[in-house]
Amino acid sequence: MREPSLLPVFGKLGIKPSVPISARPTVAKSMNGMLAGMRAFLSLHGGMALKLSVVVWTVAVLAAVFFVMQT
């Protein structure tokens, strides 16, 4: 009885990927302006944004604990 031929493993036997892999994430052109604005905002107000995000995260955790304790 004949054994089936083994399928070639990707990267061996001269098989190469058909599409080049890019390490840079692709972003839509409309997002570039918004991302630039966010970078500018964070460069000016990064400390305040960090403190505000910590406060919002803490309030969210406390609210979740409160609602779990109520049930």
NORURWO-V466399 format. One record per pair of residues at least 12 apart in sequence whose C-alpha atoms are under 7 Angstrom apart, sorted by the first residue. I is the first residue (numbers start at 0). J is the second residue. Records with the same first field share a line. If there is no record, write none. Layout:
I->J / J
This chain:
none
